[in-house]
Amino acid sequence: MKNTLILAVETSCDETSIALVRNGKDVVAMEVYTQMDTHAMYGGVVPEIASRMHTEAITLVLESLLQKSHVKLDEIDAVAVTYAPGLLGGLLVGVEFAKVIAFLYNKPLIKVNHMMGHIYANNIDNNLKFPLLAMVVSGGHTELIEMNSDYEYNLLGATMDDAIGETFDKVARILDLPYPGGPNLEKLAKNGNVCYELTKPVNDAIIHFSYSGLKSNVINLVHNFKQKGIEINKNDLAASFQSVAVDEVIRKIEIALKAKTYKQLILAGGVSANNYLREEVSKLADKYKVEFSVPRMLYCTDNAAMIGAAAYPLYIKHLNFASYNLNAKSHISTIE
C-alpha cells in the first residue's frame, strides 16, 4: 500500500500544534506551541486570548515543522484538522488555515473530531485491537465507547453534567492551586491520605457519569471549614477527591467489562495523563485479562499527531472529506 502522509492541524484549546504523520502511526515531525504560561496569569484559558495567539503562532509553527522535517507541502497526501469540539475561536483559526493549505495544494481536507484524536493516539505507539472499550476522559468529556472496527462504534455512557477533567480543575481552583489545575491537584494527592468522606457519584448500573454532586460537595466542605475556622489539609482533600472521582470511572468500566469481552481497554483524553487513573485502570484490565493501552504522555495532551493518526483511517475509507464550507463546532459528542 502506498505511504500516506497527512499534515494535521490542532488548535482546539491553548496549544497550536501541527504534525506530519505517515500511515497513521509514523510521526515524521510535530511542533507544539503552548500558551500555558500566558493563561496561567488568568487562572485558566481565556478564549479570546487563545484564538489571537493561535493566529499569531500558526504560520510560524508550520514553518518550523517543514524546516525540521525537510518535507514540502506538495508532498503531502491530505490535510487533516480538528473541527470540533473545543473553543470556537481557536478551532476557527485551525479550520481556516487548513482550508487554505488544502486549496493551494489541491489536497483533500479531512475533518477530525478532537476526541477521536485522543482515542487514536493509542494507535501511534501501539495497535488498536477490536473490539475494544475506550474510556475518554477530558475537560469536557467523560465517555465510554465500544469500537468494533475503525470508526464503527457505540456510545455506552456519557457525561450528564460536569466532566471529570472540568471537575478536577474546579476543585483545584477552590483549593487555590495554580493553572493547570488537574496536574497540580494530582501532585497534592500524592502526599495525602484518603480521609475526607465525600459524596459518591450516582451509584447505579447505568453507564453514565455525573460529577456535579462531588464538585459541589468539595466546594461546600471548603467554604464551611473556612467559615468555622477549621484548617483544611489540602493534600488529604485532594487525595480523597481524586479517589472518589477515579473510582467512579473504574466502576463504570467494570460494568461494561462484565457485560462483554473485549480485546483491548484503552484510556484516552487529557486526563489520561493522571498517573493514579492510569494505575487503577491498568489494575482493572489485569483483573479482566484484557490488554490495556494508554498513550505516551507526549500524546495524552492536545497535539496534532493524534489528529493525523485519527485522520488516516478516514482517508483510507474516504470518510469525513470536507468541502471549503467546513465550519468549526464548539460542542459535539465523541462519536459525531
C-alpha positions in Angstrom: 0.0 0.0 0.0 1.2 3.5 -0.9 2.6 5.5 2.0 0.1 8.2 3.0 1.5 11.5 4.5 -1.0 13.7 6.3 -0.5 17.2 7.5 -2.5 17.6 10.7 -3.6 20.8 12.5 -4.8 21.0 16.1 -6.0 24.3 17.7 -8.9 23.3 19.9 -7.7 24.9 23.1 -4.4 26.5 24.1 -1.9 24.5 22.0 -1.1 25.4 18.4 0.1 22.1 17.0 0.9 20.9 13.5 2.3 17.4 12.6 3.2 15.2 9.7 2.0 11.7 10.2 2.7 8.8 7.8 0.2 5.9 7.6 -1.4 7.0 10.9 1.5 5.8 13.0 4.8 7.2 12.0 5.1 10.8 13.4 7.6 12.3 10.9 7.6 15.6 12.8 5.5 17.6 15.2 5.5 21.1 16.6 3.5 22.3 19.6 3.4 25.9 20.7 1.8 26.1 24.1 0.1 29.2 25.6 0.1 27.8 29.1 2.3 30.4 30.7 0.1 33.2 29.3 -3.2 31.7 30.6 -1.7 30.8 33.9 -1.7 34.6 34.7 -5.5 34.5 34.5 -6.0 31.2 36.3 -7.4 29.4 33.2 -7.8 29.6 29.4 -9.2 32.9 28.1 -10.8 32.1 24.8 -10.3 35.5 23.1 -6.6 35.5 24.0 -6.2 31.8 22.9 -7.6 32.5 19.4 -5.5 35.6 18.9 -2.3 33.6 20.0 -3.2 30.8 17.6 -3.5 33.3 14.8 -0.1 34.8 15.6 1.7 31.4 16.0 0.2 29.0 13.4 2.3 30.1 10.4 5.5 30.1 12.5 4.6 26.6 13.7 4.2 25.3 10.2 7.4 26.9 9.0 9.3 25.3 11.9 7.7 21.9 11.2 8.7 22.0 7.5 12.2 23.0 8.3 12.6 20.2 10.8 11.1 17.5 8.6 12.5 18.7 5.2 9.1 18.0 3.7 7.4 20.2 1.1 3.7 20.8 1.2 3.2 19.5 -2.3 4.5 16.1 -1.0 1.6 15.6 1.4 -1.5 13.5 0.5 -4.1 15.2 2.7 -4.7 17.9 5.2 -6.5 17.0 8.5 -7.9 19.4 11.0 -9.7 19.4 14.3 -13.1 21.0 13.7 -14.8 20.0 17.0 -15.2 20.1 19.9 -13.2 22.9 21.7 -13.0 26.7 21.9 -14.8 28.1 18.9 -12.3 30.9 18.2 -9.3 28.6 18.3 -11.0 25.9 16.2 -11.8 28.5 13.5 -8.1 29.5 13.3 -7.1 25.9 12.6 -10.0 25.2 10.2 -9.4 28.3 8.1 -5.7 27.6 8.0 -6.2 24.0 6.9 -8.6 25.1 4.2 -6.1 27.5 2.7 -3.4 24.8 2.5 -5.8 22.2 1.1 -6.9 24.7 -1.5 -3.5 26.0 -2.5 -2.0 22.5 -2.9 -5.2 20.8 -4.1 -5.3 18.2 -1.3 -8.2 16.5 0.3 -9.4 18.2 3.5 -10.4 15.8 6.3 -12.4 16.9 9.4 -11.4 15.2 12.6 -13.3 15.0 15.9 -10.8 16.1 18.6 -11.9 13.3 21.0 -11.5 10.6 18.3 -8.0 12.0 18.0 -7.4 11.2 21.6 -8.6 7.7 21.1 -6.3 7.2 18.0 -3.3 8.5 19.9 -3.3 4.9 21.3 -2.6 3.7 17.7 0.7 5.6 17.4 2.9 3.5 19.6 0.5 0.6 19.9 -2.1 -1.0 17.7 -5.9 -0.7 18.3 -7.3 -4.2 18.7 -11.0 -4.6 18.0 -13.4 -5.0 19.7 -12.2 -2.5 22.2 -13.5 -0.4 25.0 -12.4 3.2 25.1 -12.6 5.4 28.2 -12.4 9.0 27.1 -11.6 11.4 30.0 -11.1 15.1 29.3 -12.1 18.6 30.4 -15.4 18.4 28.6 -16.0 14.7 28.2 -16.3 11.5 30.2 -17.4 8.9 27.8 -17.3 5.1 27.5 -17.2 3.9 23.9 -17.3 0.5 22.3 -15.4 0.2 19.0 -15.8 -2.8 16.7 -13.5 -1.5 13.9 -12.2 1.8 12.7 -15.0 4.4 13.1 -17.6 1.8 13.9 -18.7 2.4 17.5 -21.4 2.6 20.1 -21.6 5.2 22.8 -22.2 3.2 26.1 -22.1 6.1 28.5 -21.5 9.9 28.6 -21.3 12.9 30.8 -24.6 14.0 32.3 -23.3 17.3 33.8 -19.7 18.1 34.7 -16.9 16.0 33.0 -14.1 14.6 35.1 -11.5 17.0 33.9 -13.6 20.0 34.4 -14.3 18.8 38.0 -10.6 18.3 38.7 -9.9 21.9 37.5 -12.8 23.4 39.6 -11.7 21.5 42.7 -8.1 22.7 42.1 -9.4 26.3 41.9 -11.3 26.0 45.2 -8.0 24.7 46.8 -6.2 27.8 45.4 -4.0 25.8 43.1 -2.4 27.4 40.0 -3.3 26.6 36.4 -3.3 23.9 35.1 -5.4 22.7 38.0 -5.7 19.0 37.3 -2.0 18.1 37.3 -1.3 20.3 40.3 -4.2 18.6 42.2 -2.6 15.2 41.3 0.7 16.4 42.8 -1.1 17.3 46.1 -2.9 14.0 46.2 0.4 12.0 46.1 1.2 13.4 49.5 -2.2 13.0 51.0 -4.4 10.3 52.6 -8.0 9.4 51.7 -9.7 10.5 54.9 -12.4 13.0 53.9 -15.9 11.5 53.4 -17.2 12.8 50.1 -20.3 12.3 48.1 -20.0 9.5 45.6 -21.5 10.0 42.1 -24.7 8.2 41.1 -24.4 4.7 42.4 -26.3 2.7 39.8 -25.8 0.3 37.0 -26.3 2.9 34.2 -23.1 3.7 32.4 -23.4 7.5 32.6 -21.2 9.9 34.5 -22.1 12.7 36.9 -19.6 14.8 38.8 -21.6 17.8 39.8 -22.6 16.4 43.2 -19.0 15.6 44.1 -17.8 19.0 42.9 -20.4 20.8 45.0 -19.6 18.6 48.0 -16.0 19.7 47.9 -16.8 23.3 47.4 -19.3 23.4 50.3 -16.9 21.5 52.5 -14.1 24.0 51.9 -16.5 27.0 52.5 -17.9 25.5 55.7 -14.5 24.8 57.1 -13.3 28.3 56.3 -16.3 29.8 58.0 -15.7 27.7 61.1 -12.0 28.5 61.1 -11.1 24.8 60.6 -7.9 24.2 58.8 -8.1 22.1 55.7 -5.5 19.5 54.9 -5.2 20.2 51.1 -3.2 17.1 50.4 -5.8 14.8 52.1 -8.7 16.6 50.5 -7.0 16.3 47.1 -6.4 12.6 47.7 -9.9 12.0 48.9 -11.4 13.8 45.9 -9.2 12.0 43.4 -10.0 8.6 44.9 -13.8 9.1 44.6 -13.6 10.7 41.1 -11.4 7.8 39.7 -13.4 5.1 41.5 -16.5 6.2 39.5 -14.6 5.7 36.2 -13.4 2.3 37.4 -16.9 1.2 38.5 -18.5 2.2 35.2 -15.7 0.5 33.1 -16.2 -2.7 35.2 -19.9 -2.7 34.4 -19.0 -2.8 30.7 -16.3 -5.4 31.1 -18.7 -7.7 32.9 -21.2 -7.5 30.1 -18.9 -8.2 27.1 -15.4 -9.5 26.3 -13.1 -7.0 24.7 -9.6 -7.5 23.2 -8.4 -4.1 24.5 -9.2 -1.5 27.1 -7.8 2.0 26.2 -7.6 5.2 28.1 -7.8 8.5 26.1 -8.1 12.2 26.6 -6.1 14.8 28.6 -7.0 13.3 32.0 -5.3 10.1 30.9 -2.1 11.8 31.9 -3.1 11.3 35.5 -0.9 8.5 36.8 -3.3 7.4 39.6 -6.0 6.9 37.0 -3.7 5.0 34.7 -2.7 2.7 37.6 -6.3 2.0 38.6 -7.4 1.3 35.0 -4.4 -0.9 34.5 -5.3 -3.0 37.6 -8.8 -3.4 36.3 -7.5 -4.6 32.9 -5.4 -7.2 34.7 -8.4 -8.3 36.6 -10.4 -9.0 33.5 -7.4 -10.2 31.5 -7.8 -7.5 28.7 -4.9 -5.7 27.1 -4.5 -2.1 28.5 -3.3 0.8 26.3 -2.7 4.4 27.2 -0.7 6.9 25.0 2.7 8.2 25.9 2.5 11.5 27.9 3.5 13.4 24.8 0.3 12.2 23.1 -2.1 12.5 26.0 -2.4 16.3 26.0 -3.6 18.1 22.9 -1.3 17.5 19.9 -1.6 17.3 16.1 0.0 13.8 15.9 -3.2 12.3 17.3 -5.2 14.2 14.7 -3.1 12.7 11.9 -3.5 9.3 13.4 -7.3 9.6 13.5 -7.4 11.0 10.0 -5.6 8.1 8.4 -8.5 5.5 8.6 -10.8 8.3 7.4 -8.5 8.8 4.4 -8.5 5.1 3.6 -12.3 4.8 4.0 -12.8 8.1 2.2 -14.8 9.4 5.1 -15.2 12.9 6.6 -13.8 14.5 3.4 -14.9 18.1 3.8 -15.6 21.0 1.5 -14.3 24.5 1.9 -17.6 25.3 3.6 -16.4 23.4 6.7 -17.1 25.2 9.9 -16.0 24.7 13.5 -18.2 23.4 16.2 -17.6 24.0 19.9 -19.8 21.2 21.3 -20.1 17.7 19.9 -20.1 14.1 21.1 -17.0 12.0 20.7 -18.7 9.8 18.2 -20.2 12.5 16.0 
